[in-house]
């Protein structure tokens, strides 16, 4: 998808337990980025890496915040609007100060879906690479586009070290994408790898938990939960580098676009992996439910190592409260809204996936 979109995966902050190299990361929107340090500390509990769409967020540098949290980062340089130079400068400064934290610097995100042509994108990528090199930054440089746009413009891959493919079965035209989206993801990923080889990373993949439907694809808690675990299992079994979309919900988007997150809009975690109540076969003997009540998502309490029984019921109650609060949450002000972000929904209607 483009830029952001976040969803509250049924109030369920599901997290990966192991990462291979770049491994399984999560995308992070600039929504509520004032609380990025707390959010990144939460992400670090289960993920090893984070992908951002911007690097300069207010007075914070996302690379520095990630390094301080012990996270690896795929740092973004936003090209739409007038953010390019600010983000590139931040990426240079952050990478020079924290070279071991940066997996890749991605130049842009889905510009070809925003009316750019390959020549325009090529010019900007070449400019960014030259400035990074002149500054002495020696990290991989990549681009991020939808899988369809990458396959339609194969020459772009020659510009960069890493090819980021955004693959969203929720917007696919394939019949099985509505009921078994992991098949659609695998098929489309294999098509991109067949073309570009080991350069490929899955830079977005997710499923909304509510908010309506899109051409037969239903946004639901059950499907979003199942798809998350299907993607995670696929990543772990194959070693594919992937960034799940998205860390937290963004209620400023509207409709299903608001609900791609695996945390609540304010970054509160729902149930950690291993605490799932609905459809979970894992026993409640390793529960680590963290109740987060403050506005910035800082943990204020925890129940750890609880055996099944009364405390499991308490954990369920905590989760129910969190879900209820989320449903009544006041829509947070989305910082840095741009015309490109507001155009996302109309852009979706034109998507033709493989």
N, C-alpha and C positions, 0 to 999 in steps of 0.2 A: 504494500500500500504506500500511499504517499506519506511522507513526514510522520504524523502521529496517528493516533487512533488507539484508544486504550480501552480495555474492558475489564470488568470485574468478574473474573472467571468464578462465578457463583460464590463470590466472597471467598475465594480459595487461592491462597498464595502457594502455588505448587512450585517446588524447586528441585533442581537437579542435584544428584548426590555425587556424581563424578564427572570429570571433564577430561577430554583427551586433547592435548595441545590447545587449539583455539576452542574446540569442544562446543558445549551448549551454553550460549549466552542469552541475554535478554535485551530487547530494545528499550530505550529510555527517551521519553518525550520531554520537552522543556516545560511542560505543564507543571506548575508548582515547583519550579527548579530552585526556589529559595531554600527548599528543604532537601536538595540533592544530597548533601552529606549523610543525612539520616537515611534517605532512600538507598543510597549506595551501600551503607552498612547493612541494611536489610537484605539487599540483593546478594551481598557477599556471603550470607549464611548458606546459600546453596549453589549459587552460580559463581563461575570463575571470571566471567567477562561480561561487559556491557557494551551495547552499541548506542551511540548518541547520534542525533541528526545535526546537532550544532555542537560547537566546542565552547564558544563564548556564551555564557548564560548569566546575564546580569553582570555582577562583579566577580563571578566565579569562572574558573577554567575547568571544564569537565575532566580533562586529563589529570590535572592535579588532584581533583576530588577523588577520582577513581584510584589513583596511586595511593592516596592517604587511606583509602578503604581497603587496600590490598587487592583491588580488581585490575584485570587487564581491560583495555578499552579499544574498541574500534571507533575512532573519533570522526565525527562528521563535519564537513564544511558545507554549509547551506548556500545554494546558489541563487535561489529565487529572491526577489526583492533586492535589497541593498546590503545583504549580510556577508557577501563573499569575502571581502578583504578583512573584515573584523574576525570572521571565523578562521580564515587562513592564518592570520597573525596569531590568534590564540592557539591554533594547532601547532604552529612553529614553536611558540614559547613553551607550550606544555610538553611537546615531544623533546625539546632540548633539556628541559628540567627533569623529565621523567622518562627517559628513553626506553627503559625496560618495561614500562607499563603499556606502551602503545603496540597493539597488534597490527593496525593498519590505519591509514588516514583515508577515509572515503570522501571523494570529491563529488558532492551532490547526491540527489535522491529523486529518481523518476522524472527528470526534466523532460524526457522525450514524451511523457504523458501530459506535460504541461505546455506543449506547443513548440518546444525546442526541436531543432534538427541536429543530426549527428555532427555537422560541421561546427555549429556553435558550441556544442558540448566539447568537441575535440579541442577547440581553441582555449577554452577555459581550463580544461584538464592539463594541457601542455603548459599553460601559464602557471598553474599551481605547482606542477612538478618542477619547473624551472626555479620558482621561488623557494620551494622546499630544499632543493639541492644547493642553491646559493646560500641558504641559511645554515647549511651543514646538517640538515635533518636526513638521517638515513633509515627510514622505515618504509615498509611497503605502502604503495599508493594504489587506491582502487576506485572504481565507479560502482554505483548502485542503480539499476534499472529493473523493470519487470522482466521476467524471463522472455516474454514475447518480444519486447523491444530489443533485448540483447540478441536474440536469434535473427531479428530483422535487420540488425546493424552490427554484423559480426566484426567489422573492422575496429570497433571501439575497444575490443579486448586487447588489441595490440598496443594500446596506449599505456596499459597499467599492469601492475603485478597481480592484483586481485580483482576478480569479476564478481560483484555482488548481485545475486538474483533474488528479487522479491517474488515469492511464489505463494499465492493465496487461493487455495481451492474454493473458498467461499465465493469468489468471483469467477469461477471457472464455468465453461460451457459443457464440460464433460458430464455425461449422465451420472457416473458413479461419484462425482464430487459432492453430490447432495447428501448421500448416505454413508459413504466410506471415503472421506476426503484424503486419508493417508495414501490411498492408491493414486489419486490425482497428483499429490505432491511427489511421490516417488517417480512417477512417469515423467513429469515435467522436469524434475531435477536431472534425471538420466539423460533427457534430451539436451539440456544445457551442458552437462559434463561431456557428452559425446562431441559437442562442438568446441568447448573451451578447456576441457581437461582439468588438471589439478588447480587451476586458478579459481575455480568456482567456490563461492561461499553462499549459503542461503541466508540472506540478510533480513528477510521478514517472512514469517509464516505464523498464522494464528487463526482463531475462530471466535466470533463474538458470542457472548453468553446471553444476550437479550437485545431487544430493540427492533424486532421485525424480521423480514426476510428479503432475499435478493434472488430473483429468478430461480425460485425453488430451493434455495439454500436458507435454512432456518437458523436464526440466531437463538441458541438455547444453552442453558447451563450444562445439560447432560452432554451435548455434542462438543461443547468447548472443553469440558473436562476430559472426555474420551480422546479428543484430538490432541490435546496437550500431551497426554501420556503416550499416545501412538507416536507422536513426533519425537518425544524424548527417547522412547525405546528404539526407534529407527536410528536416531543420532548415536546412541550408545552402541548399538550393534554394528554400525558402519564406520563410526569415527568421523562422520560428516560434520564439518563446522557449520553451525547454524545459530541464528539469533531469533529467539521466540518473540513474537509481537503481541503483547506489549507488557511493560511493567505495571502501569496503573491506568485505570479508567480516566477518560477525559470527557466529562459531562458537557463540555462546551461544544462538542462536535454534533450531537444530535443523532437520533436513531441508532442503528447498530454500530455506527462509526464510533460511538462513545464507549463501547463495551468490549474492547479487545484486551483489556488488562487482566493480569493475574493478581492484582492488588486493587484495593479501593481507590477512589479518586485522590484521597489525601495520602496515599502510600501505605495505609494500614495494611498489614498482612491479614489474610484470612487464615485458613487452616494450612499449616505446613504439611508438606508431604509426609505421609505416615499417620496423619490425624484425620484423614478424610472420613466423613460420616456416611455419605451416600455412595453405595456401590463399591465400597472398599473392602478388599479381602485381607488387608493387612491388620493384624491385631493391635489393640491399643496398649501395647507394652513398651512403646518407644515414643509415646506422645510428647510433643514439645510445643504445646499451644502457647502462643505469646499473645496476650491481650494487649492491644494497643488502643489507648483511649485519648491520647493527646492529639491536638490538631496537626502536628507535624509528623505523626506516625512513629514517634519514639516509643519503644517498648516500656510499659509501666508495670508489667507483671508477667509471670510465666508459670506454667505447670510443666514440670519436666519429669520424664521417666515414670509416668503414672501408669499403673496397671489397669486393665479393663475393670470397670465397675463404677463406683460412685463418681470418681474423678473423671472418668470418660463422659459421664452424663454432664458433669460440670463443664467439661470442654465443649460439649455440644451446645450447652446453654450459652456459653461465651460466644460461640460462632453465630448462634441465632441472633444475639444482641447486635453483633457486628453487622450482620446482614441487614437487620432492621434499621440500624443507624445509617448504613450506606444508602438504603432506599430513601431515607429522609434527608440525605445530605444536601446542603446548600451548594448550588453549582459554583465551583471556584472560578475565579477570573482567569481566563487563559492568557498567559503572557505571550507577548510577541505574536499576536494573531496577524496573519498576513492574508492578502487576497488569495494566495496560492492555497493556504490551508482551508479557507472558506469555500474554495472551489472544489474541494475534494469529492464531495458527494456527487456533483454533476459529472466529475471526471470518472467516477466509478461506473456510471451508467453506460459509458462508452467502452468499457473494458471488454476485450475479446481475448479470453484466455485459451491456451491450447487444450 
